[in-house]
Amino acid sequence: MAVELPGADRPPCQVRWLGTRDYCEAWEMQRALAAQRLAGEIPDTLLLLEHPPTLTLGRAASAAHILASAEALAEAGVAVVETDRGGDVTYHGPGQLVGYPILNLRATPHQPDLHAYLRALEETLIRALGAFGIAAGRFPGYTGVWTQLSTLRPEKIAAIGIKASRWITQHGFALNVCPNLAHFDLIVPCGIHEYGVTSLTRLLGRPVMVSEVVLGVQAAFAEVFGLDCR
């Protein structure tokens, strides 16, 4: 994906930690930043954050993949938002590290290739998980990052759903660090019936906080995309 450049010669990327933000608030921020990136007013940008409990439906989502009633979701404090990203329904919530890259794929060191961009997002998270000793990888036929690939029932640890307009990217990835995995029972995650989801905390058998993962994801993102992330 990236052109190999020395660190000092890499294009800049501004990384912003937003803490916990409402989904729609962060979505509006993405749209504003994408317009600024298209105009050349800002460099590539990576937003890192958490969301309150939220179900999001991508452009290919089926309403049947939400298994809970509207009343049950309201009682559980889970919002539902229809978005303009690709993919089906997914869950966002506390304990999940969400990343929204606002990149100009026509600018060096990128390339205007959405398939390559998706694979680079996967590679970023595979490398970040590797730093924790987690053997994660790709599962043929499915987008995202998966673990336990040598078993009959691999599990997804990170979901990816993107949008690109005029080659400026929005939306991105959601890495399960220590979320409430029971909330995934409210949906058919990404429309996939056959396989489950997991988290870093579950795989390591110890509590892992989002704060422990942020810098590793940032470093892997910089390495994979060939950017100077600060």
N, C-alpha and C positions, 0 to 999 in steps of 0.2 A: 504493500500500500504506500509506504513512505519512501522518499529518496533519502539515502544515507548521507547525512550531513553531520559535521562536528557540532557539539552542543551549542557553541557560541554562534554558529551560523544558521541554526534552525530558526524558522519563523516563530514568532511569539504566539503563545496561547494563554489567554487570561483564564485562570481557574477561580471560580467563585463558589464558596461554601455558603449555602443559603439556610442551613438548619432545616426545620420543619416548615413547609409551605403548603397552603391549600393548592390543590391540583390546578384549578382554573386560574389562580393567581400566577402560578409558575408557567402555565401555558401562555398566558398573555405576555409574560416577560419574554418567553421564547420568541413570540411573534415580533415583538419590538426589537429584540436583538438581531433576529434574522434580517429585518429591514435595514438595520444599521450595518450588518456585515455585508449585505448586498451592495450598499452604497459605499463601502470601503471606509466607514467611519470608525470601526472597531476591528481588532484582530480576531482570529478564531477564538472561540470562547467555550469553556466547559463548565456547565452548571452542575454542582453536586448537592444533593438534598435528600430529605425524607418527606413523605406525604402522610397526612392523616389517612385513616382507612378509606380507600376509594376503589371502586371497580371502574375500569375504563374499557370502553368498547371501541375497537378499531373499525376501519372501513369494511372489513370482511366479517365483522362479528355477527353472531346469531343470538337473538334474544333468548333462545332456548338454552343457551349455555350459562345463563344466570339461573341457578337452581333455587335460590331463596326468594321468598315473596318480597314485595316492596315493603310490607309491614315489618317483616323480619329484619330486613336491611336497615330500616329506619330505627328499629329498636336496638340494633347492634351498633348504630352510629356509623354506618358505612354509606358513603355517597356513591352515586352512579353518574358517570360522565361519558357522553358520546364524543369521540375525538376524531381528528383527521389523520391519525397515523395509520400505518398498515397493521394487519393482524386481526386477531379475534379479541376475546375478552381476557383481561388480566386483572390482577390485584396489586394495589400499592398500599403500603402501610408502614407504621413505625418499625424500625429494625431492618428496613430494606434500603440499601444505598441506590439511589436513582441518579443516573447521569444523562444530561441533555447536552450533547455537543452541537454547537452552532458553528459549522465549518463551511467554508467555501471550497467545494470539491473541484472547482476549476483553477484554484490557486495552488502553487507549489507549497508543500510537497505532495499534494493529493492528486487524484485523478477522477474524472467524471464517470464513475463506475459504481453504481449502487450495490452490485453484488460484492465487489471488492471491499466496499465500505462496511457492509454487514459482516464480512469475514474478519475485517480488522477490529470491529467492536468485539466480536467473539474472542479473537486472539488477545485483546486487552484483558478481558476477564479471566481467560485461561491462565495467562501469566500471573495475574494478581492472585489467583487462587493457588497457583503453584508455590507461591511464597509461603503459604500456610501448610504446605505438604499435601494439598488436595489435587488428586489426579483428575482434572476436568478436561473436557474436550467437546468435539462436535458429534452429533448423532445424525447420521445420514437421513435426509428427508425432512429434517426439522431445524428450524432456526433456534438460536439460543445456545446456552452452555449447559452441558450435562455432566453428571457424575455416575459412577458405578456402571461404566459402559461395558464392563466384562460380564455383567449379570443379565438375566432375562428381563429385568425391569429397571432400565436406567431412569434416573430422576433429574428433572430440570432444576438448576440452581440459579439460573439467570435468564430472564426473558428480554427479547429485543423487539422493538417496533419503531419504525422510523417514518419520516416524511422528508422529502426534498423538493423544494420549489426553486427553480432557476439555479439548481445545484447548491443551494444553501440548505443545510440539514437542520431538522428539528426532531424532537422526541429522542429516543435512545434506548438505554438499558435499565434494567432493574435487577440488582443482585441481592439475593436473599442472605442476609447476614444473621439476623436473629428475629425475624418476624413471627407473628402469631400464625403458625402454619394451619391452624384450624380454620382461619378465614378463607383459605383456598378451597375449602369444602363448600363454600357458597357458590362456586362456579365450576365450569369445566375449563381449567386453565388453558388459555390459548386454543381452546377447542379440542384439546387432546384428551381423549378418554383413557387411552391405554397405559399412560405413564404418569407417575406422580411428581411431586415437587419436594425439594429438600432445602436445607440451609447450611451455612457454614457452622453455626452453633451445633446443629444436629450431627453433622459429620464428624466434628472434632470432639463431641461429647463434653463440651465446656462452654460457658457463656462467652460469646464474642460480641463486642460492641461495634457499632458502625464506625466510631472514631478510630478503631484499630485498623480499619480497612481503607480509609479514605486516601492516605498518602501512597499506599501501594497501588491503588487503582490509578491515581494521578501519574505515578512514575511509569506504570505499564502503558498508559495512554500516550504519554510523551514519547516513549520508546517506539511503540508500534506506529504511531502517526508521524514521527519525525518532527515533533514540535518542542519548543522551549516553553514548558508549562510552568507558570508561576502564579 
